[in-house]
Amino acid sequence: MSMYKVAVIGDKDSILGFKALGVTTYPVTGPAEALRALRETERDKVAVVCITEAIAEHIQPEIDALNQKMLPAVVLIPNNKGSLGYGMRQIKKNAEKAIGADILFGKEGS
């Protein structure tokens, strides 16, 4: 029986706590490092990749490509400075795409 892995990509200060929980961490300082880390998680068969919003908004095309696959699931999380609202916008967009209506804010889809 294989165990699925969880990984976190983001700035060092934001992801340090995850390491204490046994989660694989990828501290990065910019988009190029984040892309390398994201590709490494694919090779390592990681099931869930958490990425800080501040990093994710710079590598969105690659995240979109991963979202077309079954695994890994990509989850956007706030960094240590708080949320940028980017993760919630992605959830809203995915919900609208899946069901054709905005169930989070009550508006009909276009």
N, CA, C and O of each residue as an XYZ file, in Angstrom:
440
protein
N       0.851     -1.181      0.000
C       0.000      0.000      0.000
C       0.888      1.233      0.000
O       1.764      1.376      0.854
N       0.664      2.111     -0.947
C       1.501      3.309     -1.028
C       0.857      4.459     -0.273
O      -0.367      4.568     -0.197
N       1.697      5.304      0.277
C       1.228      6.486      1.006
C       1.348      7.691      0.087
O       2.347      7.866     -0.610
N       0.321      8.506      0.100
C       0.374      9.726     -0.672
C       1.153     10.776      0.094
O       1.120     10.822      1.323
N       1.854     11.619     -0.651
C       2.668     12.659     -0.041
C       1.974     14.009     -0.164
O       1.165     14.237     -1.064
N       2.313     14.895      0.768
C       1.850     16.276      0.757
C       3.082     17.163      0.730
O       4.062     16.886      1.421
N       3.041     18.220     -0.058
C       4.167     19.146     -0.142
C       3.647     20.577     -0.067
O       2.496     20.860     -0.402
N       4.528     21.474      0.384
C       4.190     22.897      0.462
C       5.296     23.690     -0.217
O       6.479     23.469      0.040
N       4.901     24.617     -1.089
C       5.834     25.484     -1.802
C       5.538     26.921     -1.406
O       4.388     27.357     -1.458
N       6.561     27.653     -1.013
C       6.378     29.057     -0.662
C       7.618     29.638     -0.033
O       8.662     28.990      0.026
N       7.499     30.865      0.437
C       8.647     31.492      1.089
C       8.929     30.786      2.414
O       8.025     30.241      3.047
N      10.179     30.806      2.815
C      10.639     30.051      3.978
C       9.842     30.350      5.239
O       9.448     29.425      5.950
N       9.599     31.608      5.528
C       8.893     31.982      6.748
C       7.460     31.456      6.774
O       6.933     31.159      7.847
N       6.832     31.339      5.628
C       5.440     30.906      5.561
C       5.271     29.397      5.662
O       4.230     28.924      6.117
N       6.275     28.637      5.247
C       6.103     27.182      5.197
C       6.876     26.425      6.266
O       6.773     25.201      6.348
N       7.639     27.125      7.078
C       8.472     26.471      8.087
C       7.663     25.578      9.028
O       8.109     24.483      9.369
N       6.496     26.023      9.448
C       5.666     25.246     10.363
C       5.230     23.907      9.789
O       5.047     22.947     10.537
N       5.063     23.829      8.482
C       4.657     22.575      7.850
C       5.728     21.507      7.982
O       5.420     20.319      8.082
N       6.973     21.924      7.982
C       8.073     20.973      8.100
C       8.004     20.235      9.433
O       8.297     19.041      9.501
N       7.618     20.942     10.490
C       7.487     20.322     11.810
C       6.404     19.244     11.821
O       6.428     18.345     12.662
N       5.468     19.332     10.901
C       4.394     18.345     10.798
C       4.770     17.162      9.915
O       3.977     16.238      9.742
N       5.972     17.189      9.360
C       6.425     16.101      8.509
C       6.077     16.264      7.045
O       6.247     15.333      6.258
N       5.597     17.426      6.675
C       5.260     17.706      5.284
C       6.533     18.099      4.539
O       7.379     18.809      5.083
N       6.669     17.641      3.304
C       7.814     18.017      2.484
C       7.677     19.487      2.115
O       6.640     19.904      1.599
N       8.700     20.262      2.373
C       8.642     21.696      2.085
C       9.640     22.078      1.005
O      10.723     21.502      0.894
N       9.251     23.051      0.226
C      10.092     23.599     -0.834
C      10.165     25.105     -0.649
O       9.345     25.835     -1.206
N      11.135     25.580      0.127
C      11.264     27.037      0.272
C      11.796     27.649     -1.019
O      12.809     27.204     -1.557
N      11.107     28.668     -1.506
C      11.494     29.310     -2.760
C      11.490     30.819     -2.569
O      10.824     31.348     -1.679
N      12.248     31.501     -3.425
C      12.309     32.961     -3.350
C      11.705     33.639     -4.571
O      11.566     34.862     -4.597
N      11.347     32.857     -5.580
C      10.782     33.460     -6.781
C      10.148     32.435     -7.691
O      10.185     31.238     -7.406
N       9.562     32.895     -8.790
C       8.842     32.023     -9.710
C       9.694     30.903    -10.331
O       9.209     29.783    -10.494
N      10.937     31.189    -10.672
C      11.782     30.163    -11.295
C      12.003     28.995    -10.338
O      11.899     27.835    -10.738
N      12.306     29.294     -9.083
C      12.480     28.240     -8.083
C      11.163     27.507     -7.838
O      11.155     26.292     -7.638
N      10.071     28.231     -7.851
C       8.764     27.620     -7.634
C       8.431     26.635     -8.753
O       7.889     25.561     -8.494
N       8.753     26.996     -9.989
C       8.513     26.082    -11.113
C       9.330     24.811    -10.967
O       8.826     23.714    -11.207
N      10.593     24.954    -10.572
C      11.427     23.766    -10.359
C      10.836     22.891     -9.255
O      10.776     21.669     -9.394
N      10.405     23.508     -8.174
C       9.818     22.758     -7.062
C       8.532     22.061     -7.499
O       8.292     20.909     -7.135
N       7.711     22.753     -8.273
C       6.457     22.174     -8.745
C       6.725     20.961     -9.629
O       6.042     19.944     -9.511
N       7.691     21.063    -10.490
C       8.059     19.925    -11.355
C       8.608     18.772    -10.528
O       8.367     17.608    -10.850
N       9.335     19.080     -9.479
C       9.868     18.038     -8.599
C       8.729     17.312     -7.877
O       8.793     16.096     -7.696
N       7.700     18.036     -7.466
C       6.569     17.376     -6.806
C       5.861     16.423     -7.765
O       5.362     15.377     -7.350
N       5.820     16.779     -9.026
C       5.222     15.885    -10.032
C       6.024     14.603    -10.158
O       5.461     13.509    -10.187
N       7.346     14.743    -10.233
C       8.214     13.569    -10.344
C       8.119     12.676     -9.115
O       8.198     11.452     -9.221
N       7.949     13.294     -7.941
C       7.892     12.546     -6.682
C       6.509     11.997     -6.372
O       6.292     11.430     -5.301
N       5.573     12.160     -7.296
C       4.214     11.645     -7.127
C       3.525     12.173     -5.871
O       2.901     11.417     -5.127
N       3.646     13.468     -5.651
C       2.981     14.122     -4.529
C       1.495     14.235     -4.863
O       1.141     14.593     -5.986
N       0.621     13.930     -3.894
C      -0.818     13.953     -4.128
C      -1.423     15.332     -3.903
O      -2.344     15.723     -4.621
N      -0.923     16.077     -2.917
C      -1.444     17.407     -2.610
C      -0.276     18.389     -2.525
O       0.676     18.173     -1.776
N      -0.361     19.461     -3.293
C       0.663     20.500     -3.267
C      -0.002     21.794     -2.811
O      -0.895     22.311     -3.483
N       0.432     22.308     -1.681
C      -0.033     23.601     -1.198
C       0.984     24.643     -1.652
O       2.188     24.462     -1.473
N       0.499     25.723     -2.235
C       1.372     26.787     -2.721
C       0.861     28.104     -2.163
O      -0.339     28.374     -2.195
N       1.768     28.920     -1.654
C       1.333     30.217     -1.146
C       0.805     31.064     -2.301
O       1.305     30.996     -3.424
N      -0.215     31.861     -1.998
C      -0.847     32.698     -3.023
C       0.153     33.622     -3.710
O       0.083     33.830     -4.922
N       1.080     34.173     -2.934
C       2.050     35.122     -3.491
C       2.907     34.471     -4.571
O       3.272     35.124     -5.548
N       3.230     33.197     -4.405
C       4.010     32.469     -5.411
C       3.102     32.002     -6.547
O       3.464     32.096     -7.719
N       1.926     31.501     -6.192
C       1.019     30.915     -7.183
C       0.621     31.887     -8.280
O       0.493     31.493     -9.439
N       0.424     33.151     -7.929
C      -0.033     34.082     -8.960
C       1.021     34.308    -10.040
O       0.692     34.808    -11.115
N       2.270     33.953     -9.782
C       3.340     34.102    -10.782
C       3.509     32.872    -11.664
O       4.152     32.943    -12.712
N       2.935     31.741    -11.247
C       3.097     30.497    -12.014
C       1.736     29.883    -12.349
O       1.607     28.663    -12.450
N       0.736     30.727    -12.518
C      -0.632     30.254    -12.737
C      -0.783     29.344    -13.955
O      -1.517     28.360    -13.859
N      -0.142     29.603    -15.089
C      -0.314     28.676    -16.221
C       0.102     27.241    -15.889
O      -0.540     26.290    -16.333
N       1.154     27.090    -15.124
C       1.599     25.751    -14.744
C       0.629     25.104    -13.766
O       0.390     23.898    -13.828
N       0.073     25.900    -12.867
C      -0.929     25.382    -11.932
C      -2.179     24.955    -12.695
O      -2.761     23.911    -12.400
N      -2.593     25.759    -13.675
C      -3.751     25.409    -14.495
C      -3.532     24.089    -15.221
O      -4.450     23.276    -15.327
N      -2.319     23.874    -15.722
C      -2.007     22.620    -16.408
C      -2.105     21.437    -15.441
O      -2.613     20.378    -15.809
N      -1.627     21.609    -14.220
C      -1.721     20.536    -13.223
C      -3.166     20.264    -12.830
O      -3.531     19.122    -12.551
N      -3.985     21.304    -12.807
C      -5.381     21.134    -12.431
C      -6.167     20.312    -13.447
O      -7.278     19.870    -13.152
N      -5.615     20.101    -14.626
C      -6.258     19.264    -15.634
C      -6.017     17.782    -15.369
O      -6.669     16.927    -15.969
N      -5.078     17.477    -14.469
C      -4.735     16.095    -14.136
C      -5.425     15.688    -12.840
O      -5.877     16.530    -12.065
N      -5.495     14.379    -12.625
C      -6.111     13.866    -11.405
C      -5.271     14.223    -10.175
O      -5.810     14.688     -9.171
N      -3.993     14.015    -10.250
C      -3.059     14.342     -9.165
C      -1.886     15.102     -9.731
O      -1.485     14.836    -10.863
N      -1.335     16.007     -9.020
C      -1.637     16.397     -7.653
C      -2.777     17.414     -7.587
O      -3.052     18.137     -8.544
N      -3.417     17.442     -6.443
C      -4.382     18.506     -6.166
C      -3.573     19.712     -5.704
O      -2.724     19.593     -4.821
N      -3.834     20.859     -6.292
C      -3.110     22.078     -5.938
C      -4.027     22.958     -5.094
O      -5.135     23.303     -5.505
N      -3.544     23.311     -3.911
C      -4.307     24.127     -2.979
C      -3.533     25.408     -2.706
O      -2.360     25.365     -2.336
N      -4.189     26.541     -2.888
C      -3.544     27.821     -2.620
C      -3.788     28.212     -1.176
O      -4.913     28.142     -0.680
N      -2.720     28.625     -0.506
C      -2.805     29.000      0.905
C      -2.224     30.402      1.090
O      -1.382     30.831      0.301
N      -2.662     31.113      2.120
C      -2.064     32.430      2.382
C      -0.638     32.271      2.899
O      -0.271     31.220      3.423
N       0.150     33.311      2.749
C       1.484     33.270      3.342
C       1.415     33.870      4.744
O       0.327     34.151      5.245
N       2.558     34.067      5.370
C       2.576     34.558      6.755
C       2.110     36.010      6.880
O       1.914     36.498      7.993
N       1.931     36.698      5.763
C       1.458     38.082      5.797
C      -0.043     38.182      5.586
O      -0.605     39.276      5.632
N      -0.699     37.048      5.355
C      -2.144     37.042      5.160
C      -2.542     36.679      3.740
O      -1.699     36.456      2.870
N      -3.830     36.628      3.536
C      -4.375     36.232      2.247
C      -4.408     37.403      1.268
O      -4.624     38.554      1.649
N      -4.189     37.078      0.006
C      -4.316     38.057     -1.071
C      -5.673     37.938     -1.748
O      -5.998     38.730     -2.632
N      -6.467     36.956     -1.338
C      -7.760     36.712     -1.958
C      -7.662     35.878     -3.223
O      -8.682     35.550     -3.829
N      -6.456     35.534     -3.627
C      -6.222     34.803     -4.864
C      -6.776     33.380     -4.775
O      -7.373     32.882     -5.730
N      -6.578     32.739     -3.645
C      -7.068     31.380     -3.454
C      -8.587     31.315     -3.538
O      -9.137     30.419     -4.179
N      -9.265     32.256     -2.897
C     -10.726     32.286     -2.936
C     -11.231     32.546     -4.350
O     -12.237     31.966     -4.759
N     -10.556     33.401     -5.096
C     -10.957     33.649     -6.490
C     -10.836     32.367     -7.319
O     -11.677     32.099     -8.177
N      -9.791     31.576     -7.062
C      -9.609     30.322     -7.788
C     -10.703     29.322     -7.431
O     -11.220     28.628     -8.307
N     -11.059     29.243     -6.152
C     -12.129     28.343     -5.731
C     -13.443     28.753     -6.389
O     -14.184     27.907     -6.889
N     -13.725     30.048     -6.388
C     -14.950     30.575     -7.007
C     -14.981     30.236     -8.500
O     -16.003     29.791     -9.022
N     -13.859     30.449     -9.175
C     -13.765     30.167    -10.609
C     -14.006     28.681    -10.886
O     -14.723     28.334    -11.825
N     -13.413     27.811    -10.077
C     -13.578     26.370    -10.272
C     -15.009     25.930     -9.984
O     -15.546     25.069    -10.680
N     -15.630     26.518     -8.960
C     -17.018     26.180     -8.638
C     -17.948     26.604     -9.773
O     -18.841     25.851    -10.162
N     -17.737     27.801    -10.300
C     -18.557     28.282    -11.413
C     -18.393     27.390    -12.635
O     -19.363     27.095    -13.333
N     -17.176     26.969    -12.885
C     -16.891     26.107    -14.033
C     -17.586     24.755    -13.866
O     -18.123     24.202    -14.826
N     -17.572     24.234    -12.654
C     -18.126     22.907    -12.406
C     -19.651     22.882    -12.448
O     -20.237     21.934    -12.972
N     -20.304     23.913    -11.900
C     -21.758     23.847    -11.790
C     -22.499     24.940    -12.548
O     -23.727     24.911    -12.622
N     -21.782     25.895    -13.107
C     -22.408     26.926    -13.930
C     -23.028     28.077    -13.172
O     -23.685     28.928    -13.771
N     -22.830     28.120    -11.856
C     -23.387     29.218    -11.067
C     -22.424     29.553     -9.938
O     -21.640     28.714     -9.495
N     -22.500     30.777     -9.492
C     -21.656     31.226     -8.393
C     -22.337     30.882     -7.070
O     -23.158     31.653     -6.574
N     -22.000     29.726     -6.501
C     -22.628     29.311     -5.251
C     -22.013     30.006     -4.039
O     -22.591     29.992     -2.953
N     -20.850     30.609     -4.223
C     -20.180     31.261     -3.103
C     -20.706     32.666     -2.851
O     -20.785     33.105     -1.704
N     -21.065     33.372     -3.915
C     -21.511     34.748     -3.769
C     -22.901     34.996     -4.348
O     -23.375     36.132     -4.378
N     -23.555     33.920     -4.808
C     -24.955     33.997     -5.211
C     -25.279     34.633     -6.537
O     -26.406     35.090     -6.730
N     -24.336     34.684     -7.463
C     -24.608     35.262     -8.777
C     -24.634     34.144     -9.820
O     -23.907     33.158     -9.702
N     -25.462     34.305    -10.820
C     -25.534     33.333    -11.901
C     -24.269     33.380    -12.746
O     -23.685     34.446    -12.944
N     -23.843     32.206    -13.250
C     -22.663     32.134    -14.107
C     -22.937     32.770    -15.448
O     -24.090     32.985    -15.821
N     -21.878     33.070    -16.172
C     -22.067     33.702    -17.475
C     -22.013     32.684    -18.587
O     -22.153     33.039    -19.757
